[in-house]
């Protein structure tokens, strides 16, 4: 499977020696478009990585890409500001009420921020992003399985205790 983000209204595809590039006038959804595109009018595979990083930040934070206040701050700038304060808990969607693995969130945010690097040469490839996200998922799934087993064990012990005390008569 190859991840592609679209809906930028681009008109032509030109193959080059270094890969596929798209050339067109500057059109696209504000906030998702690779910042280098505004200078070069060229989209590359790293442009898709940038757009994916923006979507990932939206999923993590539940915020819009561009703040609707007067400052019109881009989501990546806001996350950078919060990370500089080491305030990861307030980066995450507040509807989770703190119910998340902090190490997992740090890793996913690091991946997303690497994707939205202003310099495309510093962005990972989409394959690297997928591998890193799969590693995160494996770690998170492993943590949940351990938690579920512990919860299940505690529940069984509680049920056994309750059943035992209800069925057996107490000594007088």
C-alpha positions in Angstrom: 0.0 0.0 0.0 1.3 3.5 -0.9 0.0 6.4 1.1 -0.9 9.4 -1.0 -2.6 12.6 0.1 -4.4 14.6 -2.6 -7.1 17.2 -3.2 -4.6 19.9 -3.9 -6.1 20.6 -7.3 -2.9 20.0 -9.2 -2.9 19.7 -12.9 0.2 18.0 -14.3 2.6 15.3 -13.4 6.2 15.4 -14.7 8.6 12.4 -14.0 12.1 13.5 -13.2 15.4 11.6 -12.5 14.9 12.0 -8.7 11.3 10.9 -8.7 7.9 12.2 -9.5 7.3 15.9 -9.1 4.0 17.8 -9.6 4.1 21.3 -11.2 1.2 23.6 -11.1 0.1 27.0 -9.8 -0.1 27.3 -6.1 -3.4 25.8 -5.1 -4.4 23.6 -2.3 -5.8 23.5 1.2 -4.1 26.0 3.4 -2.1 24.4 6.1 -1.6 21.1 4.5 0.6 22.2 1.6 4.3 21.7 1.8 5.9 25.1 2.6 8.6 24.5 0.0 5.9 24.3 -2.6 5.2 28.0 -2.2 8.8 28.7 -3.3 9.4 26.0 -5.9 5.9 25.2 -7.2 7.0 21.5 -7.0 5.5 18.7 -5.0 7.5 15.6 -4.2 6.9 12.5 -2.1 8.1 14.5 0.9 5.2 16.9 0.2 2.9 14.0 1.0 4.8 13.3 4.1 4.3 16.9 5.2 0.6 16.7 4.6 0.4 13.4 6.5 2.2 15.0 9.4 -0.4 17.7 9.5 -3.2 15.2 9.6 -1.4 13.3 12.3 -1.1 16.4 14.4 -4.9 17.1 13.9 -5.7 13.6 15.1 -3.4 13.9 18.2 -4.6 17.4 19.2 -8.2 17.6 17.8 -7.3 21.1 16.7 -7.8 22.7 13.4 -4.8 23.1 11.1 -4.8 26.9 11.2 -6.1 28.6 14.4 -9.1 30.7 13.8 -7.9 33.5 16.0 -6.2 36.7 14.8 -2.8 35.0 15.1 -3.8 32.2 12.6 -1.1 29.9 14.1 -0.4 26.7 12.2 -0.9 23.5 14.2 2.8 22.6 14.0 3.8 26.0 15.4 1.4 25.5 18.4 2.7 22.0 19.0 6.3 23.2 18.8 5.5 25.9 21.4 3.9 23.3 23.7 6.8 20.9 23.3 9.3 23.6 24.2 7.4 23.9 27.5 7.5 20.1 27.8 3.7 20.2 28.0 2.8 17.1 26.1 -0.4 16.4 28.2 -2.0 19.6 26.9 -1.0 18.8 23.3 -3.3 15.7 23.4 -7.0 15.8 22.6 -8.6 16.9 25.9 -11.5 14.5 25.4 -9.1 11.7 26.3 -9.0 13.0 29.9 -5.4 12.0 30.3 -6.2 8.3 29.5 -3.2 7.6 27.3 0.4 6.2 27.5 2.6 9.3 27.7 5.6 7.6 26.1 3.4 6.5 23.2 2.1 10.0 22.7 5.6 11.5 22.8 6.8 9.1 20.1 3.8 9.8 17.8 4.2 13.5 18.2 7.9 13.3 17.4 7.0 11.4 14.2 4.4 14.0 13.3 6.8 16.8 13.9 9.5 15.2 11.8 7.0 15.0 9.0 6.2 18.7 9.2 9.8 19.9 9.1 10.0 23.0 6.9 13.0 21.4 5.2 11.9 18.4 3.1 15.4 16.9 3.3 14.9 16.5 7.1 11.5 14.8 6.7 11.4 11.0 6.9 10.1 9.0 3.9 6.6 7.6 4.1 8.0 4.1 4.5 10.0 5.3 7.6 6.8 6.9 9.0 4.8 3.7 8.5 7.6 1.6 10.2 7.8 4.0 13.2 4.0 4.1 13.6 3.9 0.3 13.4 6.5 0.2 16.2 4.5 2.6 18.3 1.4 0.5 17.7 3.2 -2.7 18.7 4.4 -1.1 21.9 1.0 0.4 22.7 -0.8 -2.9 21.9 1.7 -4.7 24.1 1.1 -2.3 27.0 -2.7 -2.7 26.6 -2.4 -6.5 26.5 -0.4 -6.5 29.8 -3.0 -4.1 31.3 -5.9 -6.2 30.1 -4.3 -9.4 31.5 -3.7 -7.6 34.9 -7.3 -6.3 34.9 -8.6 -9.7 33.9 -6.5 -11.4 36.7 -7.7 -8.9 39.3 -11.3 -9.3 38.1 -11.1 -13.1 38.4 -9.5 -12.9 41.8 -12.3 -10.5 42.9 -15.0 -12.8 41.5 -13.5 -15.8 43.1 -13.3 -14.0 46.4 -16.9 -12.9 46.2 -18.2 -16.3 45.0 -16.3 -18.0 47.8 -17.6 -15.7 50.5 -21.2 -15.9 49.3 -21.2 -19.7 48.9 -19.2 -20.8 51.9 -20.8 -20.3 55.4 -18.8 -18.2 57.7 -17.5 -19.8 60.9 -19.4 -18.7 64.0 
